[in-house]
Amino acid sequence: MAQKTGFITGASRGIEAGIITTILVAANWLMATAYEQNNLHRFKSNLNVSTLSLDITVEARM
């Protein structure tokens, strides 16, 4: 079976943070991004979630 990966931007708050558990039901692995990576600390204990600091409003940071 093919591996499935989810990718969420702005995962530190709002609806994106609330749907991560649901996405992991369908995906094997999830990349959660936020402007400030330290705001993603709640996901550190989940081995299927990787976190990344990413500001999608600044092209040079992508």
C-alpha positions in Angstrom: 0.0 0.0 0.0 1.3 3.5 -0.9 2.3 5.8 1.9 0.2 8.9 2.3 1.5 12.2 3.6 -0.5 15.2 4.8 0.8 18.8 4.8 -0.7 21.5 7.0 0.3 25.2 7.0 -0.6 27.3 10.0 -0.9 24.3 12.2 -0.2 26.1 15.5 -3.7 27.4 15.9 -7.2 27.6 14.5 -9.0 24.9 12.5 -5.7 23.4 11.2 -4.6 22.4 14.7 -8.0 20.9 15.3 -8.0 18.6 12.2 -4.5 17.1 12.5 -5.8 14.0 14.3 -8.4 13.5 11.6 -5.8 13.8 8.9 -3.6 11.2 10.6 -6.4 8.7 10.3 -6.0 8.8 6.5 -2.3 9.7 6.2 0.7 7.8 7.5 2.7 10.9 8.1 2.0 14.6 8.5 4.2 17.7 8.1 2.8 20.5 10.3 4.1 24.0 9.6 3.8 27.3 11.4 5.4 30.7 11.3 7.0 30.0 14.7 8.1 26.3 15.1 8.0 26.5 18.9 4.2 27.0 18.7 4.1 23.4 17.4 5.3 21.8 20.6 2.1 19.9 21.2 2.8 17.7 18.2 6.4 16.7 19.3 5.2 13.6 21.1 3.6 12.1 17.9 6.2 10.2 15.9 4.0 10.5 12.7 4.1 14.3 12.8 7.1 16.4 11.7 7.2 20.1 12.4 8.8 22.9 10.4 9.0 26.7 10.7 7.6 28.1 7.5 6.3 31.5 6.6 4.3 31.1 3.3 3.9 34.9 3.0 7.7 35.3 2.2 8.8 33.5 -0.9 12.5 33.5 0.2 11.6 31.4 3.3 9.9 28.6 1.3 
